[in-house]
């Protein structure tokens, strides 16, 4: 398992609530979180085979701008 990190434009828990069910469904309930206290509003996810590009595509379809940082 590996951890991917992304810089995002998510700024509030309400935004996370809006996309939570879609993330869980699309990502198969993998472990993920947003760090809204970090200046880059970090999205962290543990993956087995999913690529950073796939995560970026999913987040962008959900209205989140993001960039891979790890």
C-alpha positions as CSV (number, residue, x, y, z in Angstrom):
1,X,0.0,0.0,0.0
2,X,1.2,3.5,-0.7
3,X,0.1,7.0,0.4
4,X,-0.6,9.7,-2.2
5,X,-0.8,13.4,-1.2
6,X,-2.5,16.2,-3.1
7,X,-2.7,19.9,-2.8
8,X,-6.4,21.0,-3.1
9,X,-8.7,24.0,-3.0
10,X,-11.0,22.5,-0.4
11,X,-11.5,25.0,2.4
12,X,-14.4,23.8,4.5
13,X,-15.9,20.7,6.1
14,X,-19.1,21.4,4.2
15,X,-17.2,20.9,0.9
16,X,-15.9,17.5,2.2
17,X,-19.5,16.5,3.3
18,X,-20.7,17.3,-0.2
19,X,-18.3,14.9,-1.9
20,X,-17.9,12.3,1.0
21,X,-20.3,9.7,-0.3
22,X,-19.0,10.0,-3.9
23,X,-15.4,9.6,-2.7
24,X,-16.3,6.5,-0.6
25,X,-18.2,4.9,-3.4
26,X,-15.6,5.6,-6.1
27,X,-12.6,4.8,-3.9
28,X,-14.1,1.6,-2.4
29,X,-14.0,3.0,1.2
30,X,-10.2,3.3,1.3
31,X,-8.7,5.4,4.0
32,X,-8.6,9.1,3.0
33,X,-8.6,12.5,4.7
34,X,-8.3,16.2,4.1
35,X,-6.1,18.4,6.3
36,X,-7.8,21.7,6.2
37,X,-5.3,23.2,8.7
38,X,-2.4,22.8,6.3
39,X,-1.9,25.8,4.0
40,X,-2.2,23.5,0.9
41,X,-5.4,21.8,2.1
42,X,-3.9,18.4,1.7
43,X,-5.9,15.4,0.6
44,X,-4.3,12.1,1.7
45,X,-5.3,8.7,0.5
46,X,-3.9,5.1,0.9
47,X,-4.0,3.2,-2.4
48,X,-3.0,-0.2,-3.7
49,X,-3.0,0.3,-7.5
50,X,-4.9,3.5,-8.1
51,X,-2.7,6.1,-9.8
52,X,-2.3,9.8,-8.8
53,X,-3.8,10.7,-12.2
54,X,-6.9,8.6,-11.5
55,X,-7.4,10.4,-8.1
56,X,-6.9,13.8,-9.8
57,X,-9.5,12.9,-12.4
58,X,-12.0,11.8,-9.8
59,X,-11.5,14.9,-7.6
60,X,-11.8,17.2,-10.5
61,X,-15.0,15.6,-11.6
62,X,-16.3,16.3,-8.1
63,X,-15.3,20.0,-8.4
64,X,-12.0,19.9,-6.5
65,X,-8.9,21.4,-8.0
66,X,-5.9,19.4,-7.0
67,X,-2.2,18.8,-7.8
68,X,-0.2,15.7,-6.8
69,X,2.6,16.5,-4.3
70,X,3.8,13.0,-3.6
